[in-house]
Amino acid sequence: MLIVDGQIHLWAKGTPSPQHRQEPFSAEEAIAAMDAAGVDRALVHPVLWDPDSNELAQAAVGKYPGRFAIMGWFYLDDPQGPDLVAHWKERPGMLGLANPGDVALDGVLATYLAYSYVGVAALNRMRPWRHCPRTLAVIARSDHLTSVRNAERVHAMIRDCGAEVETWIADGTHSFDEPMTAPPMRYHPELAEEAVRRFAALLEDVAVAPQAATGTTATGARIELAT
């Protein structure tokens, strides 16, 4: 079973926004955390506060083959923009801005959808899903970026395509599962434990359920973590 974290950040310098860990986070630290959690691969979203974060992510791809891919960025007012776009995906590990509708997702058995947003602070740019796997959707009741009502609008879009969606409203803040405090956010260890329990149950349900036709255990399952 392949487990993919859909969004992580790596950086070596700069000043992170308050809600993030303030110390740099390296590829080595990411690999250690992934191995400890049983995560096979991760999609790196380079950060804006480190101007060399694209190159840092590319170095991680080269050092740890098969563990990282990248969704990079560049300044929209860069005069080299057209040339950058033309050759963007030639960079090692760079996935660019792929259209999800063009990606074959039939092998994805389930998604863990964390912090699905629609609203002024965090706009929803999600397109209708063509493949609709079982989904566990998580939203914090006191999330400062959106409301439960707005998040449920995103969840409804997924249900409309035929997916089975379980919504868990964690009675905490946006960072309930992160061991840090940056008001208005606060760490809630009991909710973090519950998030792990629910994720484990999702894995159990979709990856260990016997196949009706043969009675054997399902293989080749993939779980993608989306943020």
C-alpha positions as CSV (number, residue, x, y, z in Angstrom):
1,M,0.0,0.0,0.0
2,L,1.4,3.4,-1.1
3,I,0.8,6.3,1.3
4,V,1.5,9.8,-0.2
5,D,1.4,13.1,1.8
6,G,-0.1,15.7,-0.6
7,Q,1.6,18.7,0.9
8,I,4.8,19.3,2.9
9,H,7.2,22.3,3.0
10,L,11.0,22.4,3.0
11,W,13.0,25.5,3.7
12,A,16.5,26.5,4.8
13,K,16.1,30.3,5.5
14,G,13.7,33.1,5.7
15,T,11.0,34.0,8.2
16,P,8.0,31.6,8.1
17,S,4.5,33.0,8.7
18,P,3.5,32.7,12.4
19,Q,1.4,29.6,12.1
20,H,4.4,27.5,10.8
21,R,7.3,26.0,12.6
22,Q,9.9,28.8,12.9
23,E,13.0,26.6,12.4
24,P,14.1,25.4,9.0
25,F,12.8,22.0,7.9
26,S,15.2,19.9,5.8
27,A,14.7,16.9,3.5
28,E,16.5,14.8,6.0
29,E,14.1,15.7,8.7
30,A,11.2,15.1,6.4
31,I,12.4,11.6,5.5
32,A,12.9,10.8,9.1
33,A,9.3,11.9,9.9
34,M,7.9,10.1,6.9
35,D,9.7,6.9,7.8
36,A,8.4,7.1,11.4
37,A,4.8,7.6,10.2
38,G,4.9,5.1,7.4
39,V,4.6,7.6,4.6
40,D,6.1,6.5,1.3
41,R,6.2,9.7,-0.7
42,A,5.5,13.4,-0.3
43,L,4.6,16.3,-2.6
44,V,6.8,19.3,-1.7
45,H,5.2,22.8,-2.0
46,P,8.1,25.2,-1.9
47,V,7.6,28.1,0.4
48,L,7.5,31.8,-0.5
49,W,9.7,33.0,2.4
50,D,12.7,31.1,1.1
51,P,13.5,32.3,-2.4
52,D,15.6,29.2,-3.0
53,S,12.9,26.7,-1.9
54,N,12.4,25.4,-5.5
55,E,16.1,24.5,-5.7
56,L,16.0,23.0,-2.2
57,A,13.1,20.8,-3.2
58,Q,14.9,19.7,-6.4
59,A,18.0,18.8,-4.3
60,A,15.7,16.6,-2.1
61,V,14.4,14.9,-5.2
62,G,17.9,14.1,-6.3
63,K,19.1,12.9,-2.9
64,Y,16.0,10.7,-2.2
65,P,14.9,9.2,-5.5
66,G,11.2,8.1,-5.5
67,R,10.4,9.9,-2.2
68,F,9.6,13.5,-3.3
69,A,7.9,15.3,-6.1
70,I,7.4,19.1,-6.4
71,M,4.6,21.6,-7.1
72,G,6.8,24.7,-7.5
73,W,6.3,28.4,-7.9
74,F,7.7,31.6,-9.4
75,Y,6.9,35.3,-9.2
76,L,4.2,36.1,-11.7
77,D,5.9,39.4,-12.5
78,D,9.2,37.7,-13.4
79,P,10.0,38.8,-17.0
80,Q,11.3,35.3,-17.6
81,G,7.9,33.9,-16.8
82,P,7.0,32.6,-20.3
83,D,10.4,30.8,-20.6
84,L,10.0,29.4,-17.1
85,V,6.6,28.0,-17.9
86,A,7.8,26.5,-21.2
87,H,10.6,24.5,-19.5
88,W,9.1,24.2,-16.0
89,K,8.5,20.4,-16.0
90,E,12.0,19.8,-17.3
91,R,13.2,20.4,-13.7
92,P,13.9,17.3,-11.7
93,G,10.8,16.1,-9.9
94,M,8.7,19.1,-10.9
95,L,5.1,18.2,-11.6
96,G,4.2,21.8,-12.4
97,L,0.5,22.8,-12.5
98,A,-1.0,19.6,-13.7
99,N,-4.7,19.4,-14.5
100,P,-6.1,16.9,-12.0
101,G,-8.6,15.9,-14.6
102,D,-5.9,14.6,-16.9
103,V,-4.3,12.3,-14.2
104,A,-5.4,8.7,-13.9
105,L,-6.6,8.2,-10.3
106,D,-8.4,4.9,-10.6
107,G,-5.9,3.3,-8.3
108,V,-6.7,5.7,-5.4
109,L,-8.9,3.9,-3.0
110,A,-9.4,6.8,-0.5
111,T,-8.5,10.3,0.3
112,Y,-7.8,12.0,3.6
113,L,-9.0,15.6,2.9
114,A,-7.7,18.0,5.5
115,Y,-8.8,21.7,5.6
116,S,-11.0,21.9,2.6
117,Y,-11.6,25.6,2.0
118,V,-14.0,27.8,0.2
119,G,-14.4,31.5,1.2
120,V,-12.6,34.8,1.2
121,A,-9.5,33.9,3.1
122,A,-8.9,30.5,1.4
123,L,-10.6,30.2,-2.0
124,N,-11.8,26.9,-3.4
125,R,-10.3,26.2,-6.8
126,M,-11.3,22.5,-6.8
127,R,-12.7,21.1,-10.0
128,P,-15.3,18.3,-10.1
129,W,-13.6,15.0,-9.4
130,R,-13.7,12.4,-12.2
131,H,-12.7,9.5,-9.9
132,C,-14.5,9.6,-6.6
133,P,-12.9,7.5,-3.9
134,R,-14.0,7.2,-0.3
135,T,-13.1,10.3,1.5
136,L,-12.5,11.3,5.2
137,A,-12.9,15.1,5.4
138,V,-11.5,16.9,8.4
139,I,-12.3,20.5,9.4
140,A,-11.6,22.3,12.7
141,R,-14.5,24.0,14.4
142,S,-12.5,27.1,15.3
143,D,-10.5,27.3,12.1
144,H,-9.6,31.0,11.6
145,L,-9.4,30.5,7.8
146,T,-12.9,29.3,7.1
147,S,-16.1,28.1,8.7
148,V,-17.5,24.6,9.1
149,R,-20.3,25.7,6.8
150,N,-17.9,26.7,4.0
151,A,-15.9,23.6,4.3
152,E,-19.1,21.5,4.1
153,R,-19.8,23.2,0.7
154,V,-16.6,21.6,-0.6
155,H,-17.5,18.2,1.0
156,A,-20.9,18.5,-0.8
157,M,-19.2,19.0,-4.1
158,I,-17.4,15.7,-3.6
159,R,-20.6,13.9,-2.5
160,D,-22.3,15.1,-5.6
161,C,-19.8,13.1,-7.8
162,G,-20.8,10.0,-6.0
163,A,-18.1,9.7,-3.4
164,E,-18.8,8.4,0.1
165,V,-17.7,11.3,2.4
166,E,-17.3,11.1,6.2
167,T,-16.9,14.5,7.8
168,W,-15.1,14.9,11.1
169,I,-15.4,18.2,12.8
170,A,-12.5,18.5,15.3
171,D,-13.5,20.6,18.2
172,G,-10.2,22.7,18.1
173,T,-8.2,25.2,16.0
174,H,-6.6,25.0,12.6
175,S,-3.4,23.6,14.1
176,F,-5.0,21.1,16.5
177,D,-2.6,18.4,15.2
178,E,0.6,20.4,15.2
179,P,2.7,20.7,18.4
180,M,3.0,24.4,18.3
181,T,1.1,27.5,19.5
182,A,0.6,30.7,17.5
183,P,-2.6,32.4,18.5
184,P,-5.3,32.0,17.6
185,M,-4.1,28.5,16.9
186,R,-3.5,25.9,19.6
187,Y,-2.3,22.3,19.8
188,H,-4.8,19.7,20.9
189,P,-3.0,16.4,21.5
190,E,-6.2,14.5,22.2
191,L,-7.6,15.6,18.8
192,A,-4.3,14.7,17.1
193,E,-4.7,11.2,18.5
194,E,-8.2,11.0,17.3
195,A,-7.1,12.1,13.8
196,V,-4.6,9.3,13.8
197,R,-7.2,6.8,14.9
198,R,-9.6,7.8,12.2
199,F,-6.9,7.7,9.5
200,A,-5.9,4.2,10.7
201,A,-9.6,3.1,10.5
202,L,-9.8,4.5,6.9
203,L,-6.7,2.5,5.9
204,E,-8.1,-0.6,7.5
205,D,-11.4,-0.2,5.7
206,V,-10.1,0.4,2.2
207,A,-6.9,-1.6,2.2
208,V,-7.6,-4.7,4.1
209,A,-11.2,-5.4,3.1
210,P,-11.4,-8.7,1.1
211,Q,-12.3,-8.6,-2.5
212,A,-15.7,-10.0,-3.2
213,A,-14.8,-11.9,-6.3
214,T,-11.8,-13.8,-4.9
215,G,-11.9,-13.4,-1.2
216,T,-8.3,-12.3,-1.1
217,T,-6.9,-9.2,0.4
218,A,-6.8,-6.1,-1.8
219,T,-3.4,-5.2,-3.1
220,G,-1.8,-2.2,-4.9
221,A,-3.9,0.2,-2.8
222,R,-2.9,3.9,-2.7
223,I,-3.9,6.5,-0.1
224,E,-3.3,10.1,-0.9
225,L,-3.3,12.8,1.8
226,A,-4.8,16.0,0.4
227,T,-4.6,19.6,1.9
